[in-house]
Structure formats: C-alpha cells, structure tokens
C-alpha cells in the first residue's frame, strides 16, 4: 500500500461515521414485484416471441397480470393470442425445473388465464363505444383492483387496446375517478406503432408515459440490439444466441426464433422491472437495464420525423413525456495483469448507451435463466447478493472523504466476487464525474466530495459480479447528498 493510499483510508475512517444518515443497511431489501400488462403484436415478426421467452423466465420476479394480443402498424388486421398460449404451454414443460432455482413461478393455468385478445383492427379507428375487448377490460380491472401498486402497461405493438380502456373509463366514470385510476398507470411503449399513443398522451396529459416517438432510428430501445462500432458485440450476435439460448437449453430455448429484423426490440419495455438492485421503475431518470429517460417535451426535429416508423403520423408532442436521455460511457476493457479491468480508450455519448452499457450483464442473466430450465441447482449459476455496509442515503460535507462499502455481499453458489464502484454523473444534480481515491474494484472504496456552493446530490453504484459461468451481476445504489461547508 502506498503512503498516499494509507492517508486516504485513514481520512476515510475518521470521516465515515459522519457520512451515515441512518443505521447500517446490511441486507438487500426485497422490492415489491411490479405489476405488468403486456400488449403484443406477436406474429408480426419473431421479436415478440423472443421477448416472451425472456419474460417468462422472470415470471417469478414480475407479476404478469395480462398478456394481450394486439395489432400494430405492421400487422393491422390480425391478432394471435394462440401464439402466446403456445409459449405458456412450453413454459409449463420447464416450470418444475425453474422452481428448483427460485420460488414464485406461476402455474401454467394461472398464466393461461391471463392471456387475452385486444382490438383486432388498427389504431383509433378500431376503438369507440361498444368496442371493448377482453384485453381492454383486463386493463380496467387491474386499475380498479385494491392493489395499491402501479400497473405497468408494456406496449410492444399498437396502443389501441389501452386507448379503448381509457375511452371506456372516461365515458363511464367520474372525472375524479378517472384521475384516480389513471394515476396508477405506468406506460412504456416501444415507439408509436399506431396512432393511439399520441392520442393518449394528448388526451390524458397526466399519465406517466415512457416513449421514444418518431422514427425507430432515434429510439432508446435500439440499444438492446444495435451493434456498437469499436465494442465487442458478441452477446447480441447470432452465434451467441444459438450457443447460449437456442440450442441445447430445453424446449423454451428452442422456442426462441432467429432474428428477422432486430433482436428483442420490445424487451426494454420490461427490463427495468427486473429487481436487480439498479433499476428504480418509479425513477426512469436514474437509469437501469431498460434505459434512462428524462421528463421533457421533445422538439419535433428530435423525433427523427423522416425515419422509418411504419407510416404512423409523427406529431409535435403537447406535453412532457419520459423520453430519450443521453449517457456518456467509456467501456472498461479486460487487462491481463494488475487490475482485471481498465478504462477503455474511447467514450461514447448516445441515448442508446443508456441500455447497451448494461447489455452484457442482462444477456448473461438471460443465459443463466435459460439454463435453469434444464439443470439442477448445483450445476447452474445464480446471481450474487449485493449488500451495503451502510445506509443507501448518506449526507457528507463538501471536501469530506467518505467510504462506500459493499462488505457482506455474497454468492449463493460460493463463487468469488468482483466489485466495481462508479459515479453515475448523468443522474443527480452534480454532473462533474467524481473518481475514486484509488482502486475502484475493491468492496470498500473512498471518494472525496467536491466543493459545492449549494446542496447537491450524487449517485454512486456498485456492480457486484460473480465469476461463475455465465458471469452474473447485481447492484446497489447509494445517493449521497453533499452540503456546503458552513
């Protein structure tokens, strides 16, 4: 240890008690499962089937309340609930093995009861009085249930089934009741794939709505599959999918079709609901596996109005929505000696980076889950348990050195663990990057609070990864409030 590092750690030890705002939080809190309704234009192309295969592997971590077959601009007069039933039936063949690895996987009967049909026609022209469907009624029933949790509507195709539910509510409930029910809605649409999305945002301006409107080329969700120049894109390659998902991984893996246009373009609409310690669904601006989004009214020219979107009209947004946010990411590169990873030579600044920065982690997680369908517990890998040795909300003074610690993190398989602490500068009020005082890859890392003229917030994240195959990662986030010196 260098003399400088010794001084840093001594200073951190002296200041650490003052950094704690509450008693230590040594265990990972169990978040409430998110409630999810999926609207899918399955059979338009293979990517909806791909996304359902992944989603069913997380059916123990997300409460799937409905899976609704819908139309879209790419499939305007057909719906295919039978294709969802087929996948649920295949899930039934592997459910008993999934339960060897984690509790809570719903029965086939329970999931089959949640499959519904939406509007069989296109867009707003297929909605209106007397056009309620099983799918729109499911949305209303979920909102009216006594369950206080928000209802996430994950729109993989057109949004007209949601529009129908909202029209029925508006026509049959008081204004106050509509406001109460729609306050529970959390909508994430994969762009706009019919004309209902823009109508919903305009007509119900208070609904929580995540979307990248306009051309698909300007969409955050593209980060799930787009190859990035200069990076290792192996985990989204056809060869990787064949080896780690499709072949030799049981009937659910075999049901994962080849890519036709793009891999799993719909998956970001639920990735952020997976409880991995990073994503906070109620805070899209905090970032996570499903991307990062900010609340503002985008300019029309920012929506790629001449880009491909299947001919859906692109309108000027009339109110703030949760939409594209930009991250600057410098990927780490493996090193043969010394610290296992080092900072790469190139930084990338892009809205899609808010997803692809986590891509290897969520692809590895998918690969591990598919092995759960065929292997016993002792032969498969399971995610580590990330813990903090202090509270996840701290207050420090400008100029103070403080320590963040993931001591107590563990792995259910007894695997060795790696750590990576980093500041997420795009999140929080303080935007200037803060580097660690020394190595960032040990469980206990020191940082020095910058000088501030007013109270600022800073987000730090620790990624805890095992050395199993495939490598799995879980996270903890620490929000540090920095107050000026008095």
Secondary structure, DSSP 4 states (H G I P E B T S, - for coil): --HHHHHHHHHHHHHHHHHBSSS---S---PPPEEEEEEE-TTSSTHHHHHHHHHHHTTTTEEEEEEEE--BTTB-S---HHHHHHHHHHHHHHHHHHTTT-S-PPPHHHHHTTEEE--SS-SGGG-STT---HHHHHHHHHHHSS--S-EEEEESS--HHHHHHHHHHHHHS-HHHHHHHHTTEEEEESS-SSTHHHHHHHH-TTSEEE---S-GGG-GGGGGT---TTS--GGGSHHHHIIIIISSSHHHHHTSPPPSSSTTTTTHHHHTTS-SSS--TT-GGG--TT--EEEE---GGGG-TTS-STT-------S-EEEE--EEE--EEE-SSSSSEEE-S--EEESTHHHHTTHHHHHHHHHHHHHHTTS-GGGS---EE---SS-SEEEEETT-EEEEE-TT-EETT---EEEEEEE-TTSSS--S---BSS-SSSSEEEEEPPP-SS-EEEEEEEEEEE-SSS--EEEEEEEEEEE---
